């Protein structure tokens, strides 16, 4: 089953700590390689906590474990890092920064 969501990215304590150790470190990769989804959306789509899901945007595709998050229905969250970057793309629309919030993504249970 699949559905469309809005992706937001942001900083987390784990992401910041891992980045301090090193962007390519196992701690940073672990802290940035998950997708938070609200419990209602997870239930509706039949996704279990820790299950690998696929997110696809116009610029990329990632697969990562799902985690229950405190989000409104229809939003998904990924900490800033390699996983989120694969979905964000490089176009800055003249602002100098890619769109780290508000990306339309397709979420798929795999």
Residue pairs with C-beta under 8 A, 6 or more apart in sequence:
1 45
1 46
1 108
1 109
2 106
2 107
2 108
2 109
3 41
3 44
3 45
3 106
3 107
4 104
4 105
4 106
4 107
5 37
5 41
5 55
5 74
5 75
5 76
5 104
5 105
5 106
5 107
6 74
6 75
6 76
6 102
6 103
6 104
6 105
7 55
7 57
7 75
7 76
7 77
7 78
7 84
7 87
7 101
7 102
7 103
7 104
7 105
8 75
8 76
8 77
8 100
8 101
8 102
9 77
9 78
9 79
9 80
9 84
9 88
9 100
9 101
10 77
10 79
10 80
10 100
10 101
11 79
11 80
12 31
12 79
14 27
14 30
14 31
14 32
14 79
15 28
15 31
15 32
15 79
15 80
15 81
17 27
17 31
18 25
18 27
18 28
18 29
18 30
18 31
18 32
18 81
19 28
19 81
21 27
21 28
22 28
23 81
28 81
29 81
29 82
31 79
31 81
32 78
32 79
32 80
32 81
32 82
32 83
32 84
33 64
33 65
33 81
33 82
33 83
34 64
34 65
34 66
34 67
34 78
34 79
34 83
35 53
35 55
35 62
35 64
35 65
35 66
35 67
35 76
35 77
35 78
35 83
35 107
36 66
36 67
36 68
36 69
36 71
36 76
36 77
36 78
37 47
37 53
37 66
37 67
37 68
37 69
37 71
37 76
37 107
38 68
38 69
38 70
38 71
38 72
38 73
38 75
39 68
40 73
41 47
41 73
41 74
42 48
42 49
42 66
42 68
45 107
45 109
46 109
47 53
47 66
47 109
48 66
49 66
49 67
49 68
50 65
50 66
50 67
51 65
51 66
51 109
52 63
52 64
52 65
52 66
52 110
53 63
53 64
53 65
53 66
53 107
53 108
53 109
53 110
54 61
54 62
54 63
54 107
54 108
54 110
55 61
55 62
55 63
55 64
55 76
55 78
55 87
55 105
55 106
55 107
55 108
56 87
56 105
56 106
56 108
57 87
57 88
57 89
57 103
57 104
57 105
57 106
58 89
58 104
59 86
59 87
59 88
59 89
59 90
60 86
60 87
60 88
60 89
61 86
61 87
62 78
62 83
62 86
62 87
63 110
64 78
64 83
69 77
71 77
76 105
76 107
78 84
78 87
80 100
84 100
87 103
87 105
88 98
88 99
88 100
88 103
89 98
89 99
90 98
91 98
91 99
92 98
93 99
